[in-house]
């Protein structure tokens, strides 16, 4: 199961809400916090382009 948590889990220094993305299994959980300006799609594509 994976999902975005509906409530902010922290706030940036500019007081912008930061949200958490969770990956869950029966006995294990990975939780990552994302800043408001973080765009995962553009970051991943720029990393791929920079390696070519």
Beta strands, then each sheet from edge to edge (+ up, - down):
strand 1: 2-4
strand 2: 10-11
strand 3: 17-24
strand 4: 29-34
sheet 1: 1+ 3- 2+
sheet 2: 1+ 3- 4+
end
